[in-house]
Amino acid sequence: MKPNAFMEKLVTVFSWMAKLAYVHFLWMLFSAAGLIIFGFFPATAALMTICKRWLDGEESVPIFGVFWASYRSSFFTSNQIGLVYMAAALVLYVNFLVIQENGAGLPIIAAFYLAVFFLVITGTHLLPLYIAGKGSFLHVWKTAFIMSIVNLPISIAVLVSQSAIYYLLFSYPSAALFFLSSTLAIIQLWLVQHSFNRVERKAKALRAKKSAPAVQETYTA
């Protein structure tokens, strides 16, 4: 490799590292600005908005301007989505404590773990669907639930990859301090984008299949 080409690649790597660290810093700052509870979800939505644009090929995104605009516009809806998710998780946790304290039959335990499973995998698609502009609050929840089940391998891949990144970055706390949220968001969005693409391909194939007999009938007539 020529020295100039190597230096260009090195500059590109450091440039992306700086971008990832900067957007992670904004995520921490704006999460804290919303007193964590009310800042976490809009900050995460803003972070994902920037990461999605990067994945779509927009390398020179005005990071602060886009982050701030997304944070403001998504503040209420993203908090709605996130707080409902947290409330559902809290209900399941209380149920877990009750089951642990009083015991329960096999059907109840099975139903409990099934509910936990559905909630966890639905969470893999919730915010990515919201920032992609896939409809209203209820539509996002419904679509996230359906897509996470239809594309279950991708949902599981999100969970496995997120766990691996947590473990890897927290093995090196300085790396987690600079890159945790942005790395997690990019990997999640990249995988969920494959989920979107698969559903769109299936829908397109279904539409083509439905229209084919009508076309053939018209041709015969």
Secondary structure, 3 states (H helix, E strand, C coil): CCHHHHHHHHHHHHHHHHHHHHHHHHHHHHHHHCCCCCCHHHHHHHHHHHHHHHHCCCCCCCHHHHHHHHHHHHHHHHHHHHHHHHHHHHHHHHHHHHHHHHCCCHHHHHHHHHHHHHHHHHHCCHHHHHHCCCCCHHHHHHHHHHHHHHCHHHHHHHHHHHHHHHHHHHCCHHHHHHHHHHHHHHHHHHHHHHHHHHHHHHHHHHHHHHHHHHHHHHHHC
